[in-house]
Amino acid sequence: MSLDNTTVRNIAFLARIDVPEAELPGLADELSAILGFVEQLGEVDTKGVEPMTSVTEMALRWREDAITDGGQQDKVLANAPDAVEGYFTVPKVVE
């Protein structure tokens, strides 16, 4: 796919990138080469290839889906500048 200067100028505008007029032809060539590479990838036969979650074989870790309170209230509140009855205290901001 070949991009012209008008299309590249529009892409630069949408991306909020200031591209000087003199650099548009070179940028058009680079973007056209990238799109050509993407088109080549579309020609690859991927039938029978399973999707991957990573480049290395790995199993996802599963945990029991159970609701808990975390059991770390004391550790969390230890970082608070002020706590009362197990809760963070914050200054009043609304009268």
VMD Tcl script that draws the C-alpha trace (Angstrom):
set ca {
  {0.00 0.00 0.00}
  {1.35 3.40 -0.92}
  {0.55 6.53 1.07}
  {0.63 10.02 -0.40}
  {1.67 13.23 1.34}
  {-1.95 14.29 1.95}
  {-2.71 11.06 3.80}
  {0.47 11.31 5.87}
  {-0.33 14.94 6.72}
  {-3.79 13.82 7.90}
  {-2.30 10.98 9.98}
  {0.15 13.42 11.56}
  {-2.71 15.81 12.34}
  {-4.76 13.05 13.98}
  {-1.72 11.93 15.99}
  {-1.04 15.54 17.02}
  {2.47 15.36 15.53}
  {3.99 18.39 13.84}
  {5.68 17.11 10.68}
  {7.45 19.69 8.52}
  {6.36 19.72 4.87}
  {9.86 18.67 3.73}
  {9.71 15.45 5.81}
  {6.33 14.24 4.46}
  {7.70 12.29 1.45}
  {10.21 10.35 3.59}
  {7.61 9.62 6.23}
  {5.19 8.49 3.52}
  {7.79 6.01 2.25}
  {8.45 4.67 5.77}
  {4.76 4.26 6.59}
  {4.13 2.60 3.22}
  {6.92 0.10 3.95}
  {5.40 -0.68 7.35}
  {1.96 -1.23 5.82}
  {3.53 -3.45 3.16}
  {5.08 -5.59 5.87}
  {1.72 -5.88 7.64}
  {0.13 -6.97 4.35}
  {2.79 -9.69 4.05}
  {1.86 -10.97 7.50}
  {-1.72 -11.37 6.30}
  {-0.52 -13.88 3.69}
  {0.93 -16.28 6.29}
  {-1.04 -19.51 6.68}
  {-1.96 -19.77 10.35}
  {-4.46 -22.61 10.11}
  {-3.89 -25.10 12.92}
  {-1.74 -22.68 14.94}
  {-3.05 -22.26 18.47}
  {-3.09 -18.74 19.96}
  {-0.38 -18.09 22.51}
  {-0.50 -16.19 25.79}
  {3.28 -15.91 25.86}
  {6.32 -16.78 23.77}
  {7.12 -19.52 26.26}
  {4.89 -22.39 27.25}
  {3.27 -21.66 30.57}
  {0.12 -22.47 32.45}
  {-1.95 -19.74 33.99}
  {-2.10 -19.76 37.76}
  {-5.55 -20.31 39.16}
  {-6.74 -19.40 42.61}
  {-9.93 -20.17 44.41}
  {-12.57 -17.56 43.62}
  {-13.49 -16.73 47.18}
  {-14.41 -13.45 48.80}
  {-12.13 -12.56 51.70}
  {-11.42 -9.43 53.68}
  {-7.71 -9.79 52.97}
  {-6.87 -10.29 56.62}
  {-4.26 -7.51 56.54}
  {-6.07 -4.61 58.16}
  {-3.32 -4.04 60.75}
  {-0.59 -4.02 58.10}
  {-2.51 -1.61 55.87}
  {-3.39 0.76 58.69}
  {0.23 0.74 59.90}
  {1.00 2.99 56.91}
  {-1.82 5.42 57.67}
  {-0.96 8.74 59.29}
  {-4.09 8.43 61.44}
  {-6.56 5.59 62.00}
  {-9.56 5.25 64.32}
  {-11.41 2.00 65.06}
  {-9.87 0.19 62.11}
  {-10.52 2.89 59.50}
  {-8.47 5.61 57.81}
  {-9.25 9.08 59.09}
  {-9.16 12.01 56.69}
  {-9.71 15.71 57.18}
  {-13.22 17.00 56.62}
  {-13.41 18.72 53.24}
  {-17.15 19.43 52.92}
  {-19.00 21.63 55.40}
}
mol new
graphics top color blue
foreach p $ca { graphics top sphere $p radius 0.5 }
foreach p [lrange $ca 0 end-1] q [lrange $ca 1 end] { graphics top cylinder $p $q radius 0.2 }
display resetview
